[in-house]
Amino acid sequence: MHFTRRGLLRAGTAGVLSSALQACGGGGASAASGDGADSQDHSVGSVPVVPSGGIAGRVVIVGGGMAGATLAKYLRLWGGTRMDVTLVEREPQYTSNIMSSLVLSGQRTIDSLHYRYDTLRSAYGW
């Protein structure tokens, strides 16, 4: 069997992300209400509830992009100063794909979709 570096990184990232989500209480629907309705608030902008003690530890995220930057941001938010987050990425910025269709329609430029890691580091302290 032949393994590529990229395949290994994908598998490792998926495992770490899965473990992090399970540790934060994610990955399953709530069965607390008897009528089968989900009692969790899924409104836009809501953030999952974190235990009052926060999350403590050290995390190294290999690879940035939208997923790595978002994971680093929220781990830092949830853990505060008790969470040591290190993001390893060779590029100084990433390009968001969320509004890329607006580039095709001329409503945005490709440069407006570039986000620098320095901005996140200064805002969230990682």
Steps between C-alpha positions, in 0.01 A plus 500: 500500500635843404442799729544859395592781736178682412286193571673450834446864595132481403446186706686645798314830480165323481586295809619800701200711398262217586661461842490875563132520409414204722694656788299821456171312513430502128413220266154400610143618526341570834240249612401697810158600374246223489328613178804430282557870430853626526520742792830656392505852357632487143466869422768668294784630715432278799801343668487164680492517879837440662543363852547777757860394557575537129717267300866470591786345310741527210393459139710503184301548179688397187365683198305820498240602250149565614473182706830536684453871567145446626603213726787705645271799555230310687739289706663821614161662572377200696821447694613857552849523642481135612506377138834514320425492124771471234409522132762366259457641149760597242290768327437841665134509383217286372230564244142450614276303270178605673419796274700398193188504283485876558837528325350336192210743500732800549361599840830426679863473402716196567722720721204568730489127579857485633533477879831530684588277794665800670157660542366192678814469712472858625124476559502164683853477636629185335 
